[in-house]
Structure formats: structure tokens, C-alpha cells
Amino acid sequence: MPKISNVYQDKLRGTWYSKVSLGYDDTGKRVTKTKRGFTSQKAAKKWHDEFRANYSKTALTQNSTMSFENFMNDYYIPDYKARVRLRTFDQAMGKIRRLHIFYNKKLTDISPVMIKKWHNDLLTENLSNNYIRSLHQILQQILDLAVTLELVEHNVARKVGNVKKVKSKVDFWTKEEFERFISTFDKTDIFERFKFTAIWFLFLTGLRLGELMALNWTDVDFLEATVKIDKSMYYKNKREWYITDTKTSSSIRLLYLDELTLQYLNEWKQVQKQFGNIDFIFSYDGLPIGTTFLGHIIDTHSEYAKIKRIRVHDLRHSHASFMLSLGMNDLEMQNRLGHGDIRTTLGTYSHLRFNAMKDVAEKFKGQIEVTENSKGGSKFRGNQYVRKAPPAES
């Protein structure tokens, strides 16, 4: 006889029994309900299915008094830490304190109304829409795990849904703005040359900041004119930083460098030798540059150049804009930027594509000449039926 799930034979009594899993209690122990004495497998299975179907949400969770905070600390955080990169984990831990209003609540007491009020309170603060959405995603992940472990029946965060997504504006410098900015550096000064080279390299390659910070001289092939991107850096401070994997497997790539960029790199390499044998390309003391270092440079020199200030990451967007202006297609952009999915490229830079198409339209102006014919030329001899207007009433 084939085995039926959750149904077992009591060989001593010659009868059948069934077990229903009811989740876990606050100590993590599985809670079950068992009924014995069935004369057949079919009867035991019928009881199991009916009991499971009729078991109310209150009954499902009555054995669970675990608080949200205890569940988060004992189950979610260890699970999450094992699955993500250290940088991602630390960023999430910085956000989790925003979930403090749920800490003392039982998992079973968290309601849609409570979550919606939390949303509304966050929206009154000076927080970006994307940041609030990321907080909700963390709450949703925590409750997803609670559902998986059968501590709650449904994920109320999914039921409520996230706050409305607002597409953030992608800021960037045009080629002309970058030319004004990069011209403010005095390359005869060693430190100015260092700053110049770092900013130039970001604009001309579109690297992420962590990828730039992790670059070694061994990653550059001056003969082949390439740079290998196969790692990143998670930087906390001068004493604590880690070489990590790239953001995704698609981020591992080989970029070709233009002649001028290679020249600037080689010039910096010769200057850097004055400070000793340094592995990192963008370093003057053997240590990686801090995450705020380039931001301060942009602040200062954008003021010198009298152009708008952008973030360091916006140099990546500026590179994308520059590629579009040179006529690169979306696939070429995807590969150079290290996007895993073409939809990421299209979704992020579609408006830049629109601007590029606007420039194309502008170039149409004056390209085709039309000679006006004032003599009328040949008359229309088509075969279309033309309805005549009715005669005017007298």
C-alpha cells in the first residue's frame, strides 16, 4: 500500500494515526496535533486535511508568543547574514532600527493597520521614497521567514503592499560640464594629479566606487589597453576594509581603455613610486581612499568650475550619457557597465536615450532641401471619391 503523507500506522494496535504541524512555539520547538485510532489510512488522511483546512489563524498561532524582536534576532538576522555580502548585511542592519515600533509586538499581533500607520509616519519624515520602500522590503522579508517557519499564516506586509514607487532622477554631467570640471586641477601638484586621475578614470570607465577602490596595478594591461574588473571593496574606515566579490557575476568584466586614460594612469604610476611600492592604483599611502574622499573633491571642484554638484555614483551615470552621445547601443552599454540584465540598463538610462534621440532630431534640421514649386505642377488625378458639399440653402 502506498504511503500517504502525515499518516502513520500503529503496528501494536493495528490502527492508523495522523499528525498536523502547527508551527513553532517561542522556543523554536515544533508544535503538532496528533489523532489516533483510525481504521484506515484514508480516514486518517481525511481528518488531517479537514483539520488543517478548518484550523483558524488564531488556532494556528496560539502556541506562538514570540516577539518580533526575538524572531528577528534569533532567526532572520542569522539567516540573512549567511545569504548576502557583508556590505549588504551592514546596510540592512543600519535600517532595521527603523522597525523598532514592531519590536515588542508578537508576530501574530502585527496588523495591516499597524503597518499602514508606520508607512504614514515615515512619509512625514525627510526620507526618500526609495529608502522607505527598502524598509518595507526588510519587514516583508522578516515576515516571509515567519510564514515559512509556520509562526504566522500570512504575511500582512505583503497584503498591505509597499509605498508607491517614485522613479528617482538620474543626475549626470554632460561632456561639456565634465571638461569644465576636470580643467580645474593643477596636475603639477602631486595630490592634485592623484585626484585628477581618480575622477578622470571614473568618468571614462563608469566603474562603481567599490570597484575603483579595489583596483591593483596588476589589473591593468598597458600593452593590451585593458583593465580587469573582478572584485570590489567594502570600506568601513582606514583600519577596517575588505576585498569582496563584485556586485553580481555580470559585474566581472574586461574594459578597454582609451589612449589618453592609459597615459594618465602611467603618469600617476610613476609619481606614486615616490611613496613606495603600492599595490592599489588609487592610493598615495598604501591604503585605499575613503568612501567620502572623492565626494569632497567633487564638492570643491564643481564650485570652482561653476557647475552643479553631483554624487560620486553619478559619474557612472555621466559615463553612460557620454556613451550614448557617442552612439553606443544598449548592449554595449550593458556590458561596459556590468549590468546583469539589459532591463537594468534600459530602466536606468531610458530618459538619457530619449535625450540622445532629441539630439538626433535636431541634427535633421537643414539636412534635406525642398525647392518650392509656385507654378502648381501636375494636378491631382486620383480615383478617390470626393464628397461634394451640399448646396447652400437659399
QUIWO-V827634 format. One record per pair of residues at least 4 apart in sequence whose C-alpha atoms are under 8 Angstrom apart, sorted by the first residue. I is the first residue (numbers start at 1). J is the second residue. If there is no record, write none. Layout:
I & J
I & J
This chain:
3 & 7
4 & 41
4 & 45
6 & 18
6 & 19
6 & 20
6 & 45
6 & 48
7 & 16
7 & 17
7 & 18
7 & 19
7 & 41
7 & 44
7 & 45
8 & 16
8 & 17
8 & 18
8 & 41
9 & 14
9 & 15
9 & 16
9 & 17
10 & 14
10 & 15
10 & 16
10 & 17
11 & 15
15 & 36
15 & 37
15 & 38
15 & 39
15 & 40
16 & 36
16 & 37
16 & 38
16 & 39
16 & 40
16 & 41
16 & 44
17 & 34
17 & 35
17 & 36
17 & 37
17 & 38
17 & 41
17 & 44
18 & 34
18 & 35
18 & 36
18 & 44
18 & 45
18 & 47
18 & 48
19 & 32
19 & 33
19 & 34
19 & 35
19 & 48
20 & 32
20 & 33
20 & 34
20 & 48
20 & 52
21 & 30
21 & 31
21 & 32
21 & 33
22 & 30
22 & 31
22 & 32
22 & 33
22 & 60
22 & 61
22 & 150
23 & 30
23 & 31
23 & 32
23 & 60
23 & 61
23 & 149
23 & 150
23 & 151
23 & 152
24 & 28
24 & 29
24 & 30
24 & 31
24 & 63
24 & 64
24 & 149
24 & 150
24 & 151
25 & 29
25 & 30
25 & 31
25 & 63
25 & 64
25 & 65
25 & 66
25 & 151
26 & 63
26 & 64
26 & 65
26 & 66
27 & 66
31 & 63
38 & 43
38 & 44
39 & 43
39 & 44
40 & 44
41 & 45
42 & 46
43 & 47
44 & 48
45 & 49
46 & 50
47 & 51
48 & 52
49 & 53
50 & 54
51 & 55
55 & 59
55 & 60
56 & 60
57 & 61
57 & 152
57 & 153
58 & 62
59 & 63
60 & 151
60 & 152
60 & 153
61 & 108
61 & 151
61 & 152
61 & 153
64 & 108
64 & 151
65 & 106
65 & 107
65 & 108
66 & 70
66 & 71
66 & 106
66 & 107
67 & 71
67 & 103
67 & 104
67 & 105
67 & 106
67 & 107
68 & 72
68 & 102
68 & 103
68 & 104
68 & 105
68 & 106
68 & 107
69 & 73
69 & 102
69 & 103
69 & 104
69 & 105
70 & 74
70 & 103
71 & 75
71 & 76
72 & 76
72 & 77
72 & 142
73 & 77
73 & 78
74 & 78
75 & 79
76 & 80
76 & 142
76 & 145
77 & 81
78 & 82
79 & 83
80 & 84
80 & 89
81 & 85
81 & 86
81 & 89
84 & 88
84 & 89
85 & 89
86 & 90
86 & 234
87 & 91
87 & 234
88 & 92
89 & 93
90 & 94
91 & 95
92 & 96
92 & 138
93 & 97
95 & 99
95 & 135
96 & 100
96 & 135
96 & 138
98 & 135
99 & 103
99 & 135
99 & 139
102 & 110
105 & 109
105 & 110
106 & 110
107 & 151
107 & 152
108 & 151
108 & 152
110 & 114
110 & 115
110 & 156
111 & 115
111 & 156
112 & 116
112 & 156
112 & 157
112 & 159
112 & 160
113 & 117
114 & 118
115 & 119
115 & 157
115 & 160
116 & 120
116 & 160
117 & 121
118 & 122
119 & 123
119 & 132
119 & 163
120 & 124
121 & 125
122 & 127
122 & 132
123 & 127
123 & 129
123 & 132
127 & 131
127 & 132
128 & 132
129 & 133
129 & 163
129 & 164
129 & 165
129 & 166
130 & 134
130 & 165
130 & 166
131 & 135
132 & 136
132 & 163
133 & 137
133 & 162
133 & 163
133 & 165
134 & 138
135 & 139
136 & 140
136 & 157
136 & 162
137 & 141
137 & 162
138 & 142
139 & 143
139 & 157
140 & 144
140 & 155
140 & 157
140 & 158
141 & 145
142 & 146
143 & 147
143 & 155
143 & 156
143 & 157
144 & 148
144 & 155
145 & 149
146 & 150
146 & 151
146 & 152
147 & 151
147 & 152
147 & 153
147 & 154
147 & 155
155 & 159
156 & 160
157 & 161
157 & 162
158 & 162
170 & 314
170 & 317
170 & 348
170 & 349
171 & 310
171 & 314
171 & 317
171 & 318
172 & 310
172 & 314
172 & 315
172 & 317
172 & 318
172 & 321
173 & 177
173 & 178
173 & 310
173 & 314
173 & 315
173 & 318
174 & 178
174 & 318
174 & 321
174 & 322
175 & 179
175 & 322
176 & 180
177 & 181
177 & 307
178 & 182
179 & 183
180 & 184
180 & 305
180 & 307
181 & 301
181 & 302
181 & 304
181 & 305
181 & 307
182 & 196
182 & 199
182 & 200
184 & 301
184 & 304
184 & 305
185 & 192
185 & 193
185 & 196
185 & 301
186 & 192
186 & 193
187 & 192
187 & 193
187 & 196
188 & 192
188 & 193
189 & 193
190 & 194
190 & 271
191 & 195
192 & 196
193 & 197
193 & 268
194 & 198
194 & 268
194 & 282
194 & 284
195 & 199
195 & 294
195 & 297
196 & 200
197 & 201
197 & 264
197 & 265
197 & 268
198 & 202
198 & 282
199 & 203
199 & 294
200 & 204
200 & 261
201 & 205
201 & 206
201 & 261
202 & 206
202 & 207
202 & 208
202 & 212
202 & 315
202 & 316
202 & 319
203 & 315
203 & 316
203 & 318
203 & 319
204 & 261
204 & 319
205 & 255
205 & 257
205 & 316
205 & 319
205 & 336
206 & 315
206 & 316
206 & 317
206 & 318
206 & 319
206 & 320
206 & 336
206 & 337
207 & 211
207 & 212
207 & 316
207 & 337
208 & 212
208 & 313
208 & 316
209 & 213
209 & 291
209 & 312
209 & 313
210 & 214
210 & 232
210 & 233
210 & 234
210 & 235
211 & 215
211 & 229
211 & 231
211 & 232
211 & 233
211 & 246
212 & 232
212 & 282
213 & 232
213 & 233
213 & 280
213 & 282
213 & 288
213 & 289
214 & 231
214 & 232
214 & 233
214 & 243
214 & 280
214 & 288
215 & 219
215 & 229
215 & 231
215 & 232
215 & 280
215 & 281
215 & 282
216 & 220
216 & 279
216 & 280
216 & 281
217 & 279
217 & 280
217 & 281
218 & 279
219 & 227
219 & 228
219 & 229
220 & 225
220 & 226
220 & 227
220 & 228
221 & 225
221 & 226
221 & 227
222 & 226
222 & 262
225 & 256
225 & 257
225 & 258
225 & 259
225 & 262
226 & 254
226 & 255
226 & 256
226 & 257
227 & 254
227 & 255
227 & 256
227 & 257
228 & 252
228 & 253
228 & 254
228 & 255
229 & 251
229 & 252
229 & 253
229 & 254
229 & 255
230 & 245
230 & 246
230 & 251
230 & 252
230 & 253
231 & 243
231 & 244
231 & 245
231 & 246
231 & 252
232 & 243
232 & 244
232 & 245
232 & 246
232 & 247
233 & 241
233 & 242
233 & 243
233 & 244
234 & 241
234 & 242
234 & 243
234 & 244
235 & 240
235 & 241
235 & 242
235 & 290
235 & 291
236 & 240
236 & 241
237 & 241
237 & 290
238 & 287
238 & 288
238 & 290
246 & 251
246 & 252
247 & 251
248 & 252
248 & 340
249 & 340
250 & 338
250 & 339
250 & 340
251 & 337
251 & 338
251 & 339
251 & 340
252 & 338
253 & 335
253 & 336
253 & 338
255 & 336
257 & 261
257 & 262
258 & 262
259 & 263
260 & 264
261 & 265
262 & 266
263 & 267
264 & 268
265 & 269
266 & 270
267 & 271
268 & 272
269 & 273
269 & 281
270 & 274
272 & 276
272 & 278
272 & 283
272 & 284
273 & 277
273 & 278
275 & 284
275 & 285
277 & 286
278 & 283
278 & 284
278 & 285
278 & 286
279 & 286
280 & 286
280 & 287
280 & 288
282 & 288
282 & 289
283 & 287
283 & 288
283 & 289
289 & 293
290 & 294
291 & 295
292 & 296
293 & 297
294 & 298
294 & 312
295 & 299
295 & 311
295 & 312
296 & 300
297 & 301
298 & 302
298 & 309
298 & 310
298 & 311
298 & 312
299 & 303
299 & 309
300 & 304
301 & 305
302 & 306
302 & 307
302 & 308
302 & 309
303 & 307
303 & 308
303 & 309
310 & 314
310 & 315
311 & 315
312 & 316
313 & 317
314 & 318
315 & 319
316 & 320
317 & 321
318 & 322
319 & 323
320 & 324
320 & 333
320 & 349
321 & 325
321 & 352
322 & 326
323 & 327
323 & 328
323 & 333
324 & 328
324 & 329
324 & 352
324 & 353
324 & 356
325 & 356
328 & 332
328 & 333
329 & 333
330 & 334
330 & 342
330 & 345
330 & 346
331 & 335
331 & 342
332 & 336
333 & 337
333 & 345
334 & 338
334 & 339
334 & 340
334 & 341
334 & 342
334 & 345
335 & 339
339 & 344
339 & 345
340 & 344
341 & 345
342 & 346
343 & 347
344 & 348
345 & 349
345 & 350
346 & 350
349 & 353
350 & 354
351 & 355
352 & 356
353 & 357
354 & 358
355 & 359
356 & 360
357 & 361
358 & 362
359 & 363
360 & 364
361 & 365
363 & 367
364 & 368
373 & 377
